[in-house]
Amino acid sequence: MDDKYKCTKIKEIITHNEFNKTFVLDHSFDEAYPGQFAMVWLPGIDEKPISFSAQNEITIKKIGPFTKKAFELKEGDKIWLRGPYGKGYKALDKPYYVFGGGCGIAPLKFFIKKNKATIKTVYLGCRSKTDILFLDDFIKLAEKNNIELTIFTEDGSFGKKGMITDTDEEFSDKYNYAICGPEMMIKAVAEKINIPKQTYVSIERYMKCAVGLCGECSFSGYRVCVDGPVFSYDIVKKLPHFGSKRRTKTGELIDM
Amino acid sequence: MNKHLTLNPPIVNACGILSYLDVFERLEKTGANFGAWVPKSIGPFEKQGNPNPTIYNDGNVMLNAFALPTHSIQSWINEFENTKLKKPIIGSVWGTKPEDYQNIIKKVDKYVEAWEINVSCPNKEVGEKSLMESMTEKIKDIITPLRNTTQKPIIAKLSPNEDYITITKSIIDHVDYVACGNTLGPGLAIDIYSKKPILAGFAGGMSGDAIKPKTMKMVNDIYKIASKKDVKIIAYGGISKWQDIVEYAIAGASIFGVGTALMHKDTEQITEYINKMWTSVENYLKEENTSFDKLVGCLDG
């Protein structure tokens, strides 16, 4: 198996807000499934792991020099990807509850679209209405497929005012749970659900090779690129690095 | 008398692969039976190494140009202090002058069972004047004083790119092992749509199955010198199946490093893979009615 780049063109750019854009690609990565990522390369700039939001779609959050450069790309421009990589969300043996926060919403849109019939409930949590990526898609998906959709915004500009953890729903082991978002949100939501063996969460760490060799993305010894990025919360909750430590570009282990 | 390690099995990770103690611990917990662990090279100053892409795998050969990302000696010591590893650690050290190697070895010596002296990294950072270029002249000066720095076995990791026979002869009385070898090249991979080099570091050391004949020859060439001096050989270079280990043993190696072959494997897959590899070597020894010691260097021709 090789790790050659697929050079493809950007078919369409969806600007969600100041910090989030989705790039629809000419090429579809048909083998990609939700929760997996690609290494996205801008020649002469850098290469970063980005989650798929569909088989022909990646959603990028502007956070540093690489993503800033990506935001300058226009429709018709070339973009280079290798992958798909990693383990995504597990096959469905029970209906799912889905919890998304921040740009973690993007891979979950892919997850829900692929598994419409087996999604029971979707919770989204954002600071404000403009931060809710794919809001229209979620509303349509929920209506068509009889999915319960609950949205929390911290400023109350859409849905319920509050945090995603403010739900008073009781969670049962008749369901599986998928969470994607900032690590602190993952922890808060997973603790609230409290069914770790049926909860799957996506973890992010700085990545170099993305093929399991360099060890840079180690998360308490699990290499996120090949062992993850999606893990069972039953594993994650016991790991000392969870919510606590990450490695920098030099390899140094520091507090998050 | 030279000092040698007893590793069970004599299989290690290649330096720069898996890299960190927490990764090794996870593999040990899962049951991966490596004989020792080689953490990433410890160096004299902190550096990030090259930006991505740091690797390129075209399916035949892998190129890497990490260019020695290095964190502080103190943060390494913190990791060593807290490790629960059961298998021995072979420390790896890089530097640009003899004092670098001596200083690092002195500070970290108590945490490791042997020292692999990296004098052969073919990569450098973008904009870096040089890292280990023209090391040939310096290798003797780096290696020779180390007997006074550490009592632990000393492994010289040499490059297949340089005149390794002359280098080996110049250091053979001061080492316990020669590691053959670091990555080959460096080589260049080009992207046809951007017309740019794929690796951010421009060129990168080559590894994987394709380089095996080159390092096989290196092992055998060096074995002919080393075996007369009680110096053993560690083989790195395209080991991906049990037969490769047997071939390298016949050529003269007694310890075997695996790197590129671990690509795309998760923790459980590495565990299954590595454990099966040594069992298969043992089956071969039984079938051939021979022993590992008899096999080492028995090349007939």
HADDOCK unambig.tbl for C-alpha pairs under 7 A between the chains (distance, minus, plus):
assign (segid A and resid 1 and name CA) (segid B and resid 59 and name CA) 5.57 0.50 0.50
assign (segid A and resid 2 and name CA) (segid B and resid 57 and name CA) 5.54 0.50 0.50
assign (segid A and resid 2 and name CA) (segid B and resid 58 and name CA) 5.00 0.50 0.50
assign (segid A and resid 2 and name CA) (segid B and resid 59 and name CA) 3.99 0.50 0.50
assign (segid A and resid 3 and name CA) (segid B and resid 56 and name CA) 6.77 0.50 0.50
assign (segid A and resid 3 and name CA) (segid B and resid 57 and name CA) 5.18 0.50 0.50
assign (segid A and resid 3 and name CA) (segid B and resid 58 and name CA) 6.07 0.50 0.50
assign (segid A and resid 4 and name CA) (segid B and resid 57 and name CA) 6.64 0.50 0.50
assign (segid A and resid 4 and name CA) (segid B and resid 58 and name CA) 5.80 0.50 0.50
assign (segid A and resid 43 and name CA) (segid B and resid 194 and name CA) 6.68 0.50 0.50
assign (segid A and resid 43 and name CA) (segid B and resid 196 and name CA) 6.81 0.50 0.50
assign (segid A and resid 44 and name CA) (segid B and resid 200 and name CA) 6.86 0.50 0.50
assign (segid A and resid 46 and name CA) (segid B and resid 51 and name CA) 6.17 0.50 0.50
assign (segid A and resid 46 and name CA) (segid B and resid 52 and name CA) 5.18 0.50 0.50
assign (segid A and resid 46 and name CA) (segid B and resid 53 and name CA) 6.60 0.50 0.50
assign (segid A and resid 47 and name CA) (segid B and resid 52 and name CA) 5.11 0.50 0.50
assign (segid A and resid 47 and name CA) (segid B and resid 53 and name CA) 5.77 0.50 0.50
assign (segid A and resid 208 and name CA) (segid B and resid 52 and name CA) 6.29 0.50 0.50
assign (segid A and resid 208 and name CA) (segid B and resid 54 and name CA) 6.48 0.50 0.50
assign (segid A and resid 209 and name CA) (segid B and resid 54 and name CA) 6.30 0.50 0.50
assign (segid A and resid 209 and name CA) (segid B and resid 55 and name CA) 5.83 0.50 0.50
assign (segid A and resid 211 and name CA) (segid B and resid 263 and name CA) 5.63 0.50 0.50
assign (segid A and resid 211 and name CA) (segid B and resid 264 and name CA) 4.88 0.50 0.50
assign (segid A and resid 212 and name CA) (segid B and resid 263 and name CA) 5.69 0.50 0.50
assign (segid A and resid 212 and name CA) (segid B and resid 264 and name CA) 5.57 0.50 0.50
assign (segid A and resid 212 and name CA) (segid B and resid 265 and name CA) 6.41 0.50 0.50
assign (segid A and resid 212 and name CA) (segid B and resid 266 and name CA) 6.96 0.50 0.50
assign (segid A and resid 213 and name CA) (segid B and resid 17 and name CA) 5.14 0.50 0.50
assign (segid A and resid 213 and name CA) (segid B and resid 18 and name CA) 5.56 0.50 0.50
assign (segid A and resid 213 and name CA) (segid B and resid 262 and name CA) 6.65 0.50 0.50
assign (segid A and resid 213 and name CA) (segid B and resid 263 and name CA) 5.69 0.50 0.50
assign (segid A and resid 214 and name CA) (segid B and resid 16 and name CA) 6.15 0.50 0.50
assign (segid A and resid 214 and name CA) (segid B and resid 17 and name CA) 4.98 0.50 0.50
assign (segid A and resid 214 and name CA) (segid B and resid 18 and name CA) 5.16 0.50 0.50
assign (segid A and resid 214 and name CA) (segid B and resid 19 and name CA) 6.24 0.50 0.50
assign (segid A and resid 215 and name CA) (segid B and resid 17 and name CA) 6.78 0.50 0.50
assign (segid A and resid 215 and name CA) (segid B and resid 18 and name CA) 4.39 0.50 0.50
assign (segid A and resid 215 and name CA) (segid B and resid 19 and name CA) 5.47 0.50 0.50
assign (segid A and resid 215 and name CA) (segid B and resid 20 and name CA) 6.39 0.50 0.50
assign (segid A and resid 215 and name CA) (segid B and resid 23 and name CA) 6.91 0.50 0.50
assign (segid A and resid 218 and name CA) (segid B and resid 23 and name CA) 6.53 0.50 0.50
assign (segid A and resid 220 and name CA) (segid B and resid 22 and name CA) 5.73 0.50 0.50
assign (segid A and resid 221 and name CA) (segid B and resid 22 and name CA) 4.29 0.50 0.50
assign (segid A and resid 221 and name CA) (segid B and resid 23 and name CA) 3.68 0.50 0.50
assign (segid A and resid 221 and name CA) (segid B and resid 24 and name CA) 6.99 0.50 0.50
assign (segid A and resid 221 and name CA) (segid B and resid 25 and name CA) 6.73 0.50 0.50
assign (segid A and resid 221 and name CA) (segid B and resid 26 and name CA) 5.13 0.50 0.50
assign (segid A and resid 222 and name CA) (segid B and resid 23 and name CA) 6.34 0.50 0.50
assign (segid A and resid 222 and name CA) (segid B and resid 26 and name CA) 6.75 0.50 0.50
assign (segid A and resid 226 and name CA) (segid B and resid 264 and name CA) 6.52 0.50 0.50
assign (segid A and resid 226 and name CA) (segid B and resid 265 and name CA) 6.61 0.50 0.50
assign (segid A and resid 226 and name CA) (segid B and resid 266 and name CA) 5.06 0.50 0.50
assign (segid A and resid 227 and name CA) (segid B and resid 266 and name CA) 5.15 0.50 0.50
assign (segid A and resid 227 and name CA) (segid B and resid 267 and name CA) 6.64 0.50 0.50
assign (segid A and resid 249 and name CA) (segid B and resid 48 and name CA) 5.16 0.50 0.50
assign (segid A and resid 250 and name CA) (segid B and resid 46 and name CA) 6.83 0.50 0.50
assign (segid A and resid 250 and name CA) (segid B and resid 47 and name CA) 5.75 0.50 0.50
assign (segid A and resid 250 and name CA) (segid B and resid 48 and name CA) 4.34 0.50 0.50
assign (segid A and resid 250 and name CA) (segid B and resid 69 and name CA) 4.86 0.50 0.50
assign (segid A and resid 250 and name CA) (segid B and resid 70 and name CA) 5.04 0.50 0.50
assign (segid A and resid 250 and name CA) (segid B and resid 71 and name CA) 5.11 0.50 0.50
assign (segid A and resid 251 and name CA) (segid B and resid 69 and name CA) 6.77 0.50 0.50
assign (segid A and resid 251 and name CA) (segid B and resid 70 and name CA) 6.54 0.50 0.50
assign (segid A and resid 251 and name CA) (segid B and resid 71 and name CA) 5.88 0.50 0.50
assign (segid A and resid 252 and name CA) (segid B and resid 71 and name CA) 5.26 0.50 0.50
assign (segid A and resid 252 and name CA) (segid B and resid 75 and name CA) 6.77 0.50 0.50
